[in-house]
Amino acid sequence: MARFDEIKNLVMSLEGDFEKFYEKGNQAAGTRVRKGMQDLKTLAQNIRAEVQGQKNAKE
């Protein structure tokens, strides 16, 4: 469950920047959102590979 907590924490840490970008038009916040989403994508890919590896190890 630690990996799931990592995802939740990452998404929650971006909440303020999403608000600043979408509601206030802050361009710097948009850059931080894009970086955070890239980090989320990387984390998700790592988790997918980990799950697949554990799944294949059991077969």
C-alpha positions in Angstrom: 0.0 0.0 0.0 3.0 2.3 0.3 3.0 2.8 -3.5 -0.6 3.8 -3.5 0.2 6.3 -0.7 2.9 7.7 -2.9 0.4 8.3 -5.7 -2.1 9.9 -3.4 0.5 12.2 -1.8 1.8 13.3 -5.2 -1.7 14.1 -6.5 -2.6 16.0 -3.3 0.6 18.0 -3.4 -0.5 19.3 -6.9 -3.9 20.5 -5.8 -2.8 24.0 -5.0 -1.0 24.4 -8.3 -4.0 23.1 -10.2 -6.2 25.7 -8.5 -3.7 28.5 -9.2 -3.4 27.5 -12.8 -7.0 26.8 -13.7 -8.7 29.4 -11.5 -6.1 32.2 -11.4 -4.3 31.7 -14.7 -0.8 31.5 -13.0 1.5 30.2 -15.7 4.3 29.1 -13.3 1.7 26.9 -11.6 0.9 25.3 -14.9 4.6 24.4 -15.3 4.6 22.8 -11.9 1.4 20.9 -12.8 3.0 19.6 -16.0 6.1 18.5 -14.0 4.0 16.8 -11.4 1.9 15.0 -14.0 5.1 13.7 -15.6 6.3 12.5 -12.2 2.9 10.8 -11.8 3.3 9.1 -15.2 6.8 7.8 -14.3 5.6 6.5 -10.9 2.6 4.8 -12.5 4.9 3.1 -15.1 7.2 1.9 -12.3 4.3 0.5 -10.4 2.9 -1.3 -13.5 6.3 -2.9 -14.1 6.5 -3.9 -10.4 3.0 -5.5 -10.5 3.7 -7.3 -13.8 7.0 -8.6 -12.4 5.3 -10.0 -9.2 2.5 -11.4 -11.3 4.9 -13.2 -13.6 7.0 -14.5 -10.7 4.0 -16.4 -9.3 3.4 -18.2 -12.6 
